[in-house]
Amino acid sequence: MKAVLSTLLCLWLCSAPLSAQPPCSYTRTDSLCIESALHGEAQTTLDFARLFIDRPYVAHTLEPFDEERVVVNTRQLDCTTFVETVLALKRCRQQATTRFADYVDALQQLRYRGGQLDGYTSRLHYFSDWIDDNSRMGFVAEVQAPNPPFTAVQRLRVNYMSTHPKSYRLLKKFPKMVPAIARQEQQLTGRTYRYIPKSIVGNSQLLRQAVRDGDVIAITCSKPGLDIAHLGFAVWQADGLHLLNASMIHKKVVLEPLTLYDYLQQHPSHTGIRIVRIREK
């Protein structure tokens, strides 16, 4: 009953015909948080990101329902939902829109292939797929030059979801979706992207020119079947580049006290960083 009321409330607040709105889920706290941010003074990506510092880290918040919905959860964030939450707010600011409905639409555009919600498999589960799709729509652009520092090449070989379906609640419950996920993985496999290897993610003038405050940092990894291990936003400080992220280690959204160079060295499977930049409109 609560889920039904949540969906109806979302449709009502969005002030649009019922047929025009996707199924969504949120609490009053979430809508007030978004509306406050949209009517506040935040302008830049980092302005919006800093609004969520100390927010608890919680994984798997997008999958409480069997039916796919646009889940708005500002109370609990993981690395991906943190990035999406912030970028949806930034997109609304770029478009000078301030309604909660505008935010829901922006979030849907970011999270689903072609901006269309069509079940679980329409969500952009692999971040490489997310980057490519949002680049096609003109919201972001991946930075892959100059060389150096983009001296390394990542060749995708992704299959983690289809080979570990029991790790995903909905794939475990609805195994008929696994072949569709496998086909998406096959389409991604073989694509190549330039990245900065972790050995040179230091406090250099070259890196300061290549990476800007507010860029999305996607940490590449060597774990079989995966492309990206973690996400966050670039923040330059006097001692070097830092990561503003929803941290599983710190259990909250935090500006990582370690430089990104030191952080990467502590994770043997991390190989470097890809850089995604929001297009200014």
Secondary structure as GFF3:
##gff-version 3
##sequence-region A 1 281
A	DSSP	alpha_helix	2	13	.	.	.	ID=ss1
A	DSSP	three_ten_helix	18	20	.	.	.	ID=ss2
A	DSSP	beta_strand	24	25	.	.	.	ID=ss3
A	DSSP	alpha_helix	28	38	.	.	.	ID=ss4
A	DSSP	alpha_helix	45	50	.	.	.	ID=ss5
A	DSSP	beta_strand	70	71	.	.	.	ID=ss6
A	DSSP	alpha_helix	79	94	.	.	.	ID=ss7
A	DSSP	alpha_helix	100	111	.	.	.	ID=ss8
A	DSSP	three_ten_helix	113	115	.	.	.	ID=ss9
A	DSSP	three_ten_helix	120	122	.	.	.	ID=ss10
A	DSSP	alpha_helix	127	136	.	.	.	ID=ss11
A	DSSP	beta_strand	140	143	.	.	.	ID=ss12
A	DSSP	beta_strand	152	155	.	.	.	ID=ss13
A	DSSP	alpha_helix	160	163	.	.	.	ID=ss14
A	DSSP	three_ten_helix	165	167	.	.	.	ID=ss15
A	DSSP	alpha_helix	169	173	.	.	.	ID=ss16
A	DSSP	three_ten_helix	175	177	.	.	.	ID=ss17
A	DSSP	alpha_helix	178	188	.	.	.	ID=ss18
A	DSSP	beta_strand	192	197	.	.	.	ID=ss19
A	DSSP	three_ten_helix	198	200	.	.	.	ID=ss20
A	DSSP	alpha_helix	205	210	.	.	.	ID=ss21
A	DSSP	beta_strand	216	221	.	.	.	ID=ss22
A	DSSP	beta_strand	228	237	.	.	.	ID=ss23
A	DSSP	beta_strand	240	247	.	.	.	ID=ss24
A	DSSP	beta_strand	252	255	.	.	.	ID=ss25
A	DSSP	alpha_helix	260	265	.	.	.	ID=ss26
A	DSSP	beta_strand	270	278	.	.	.	ID=ss27
###
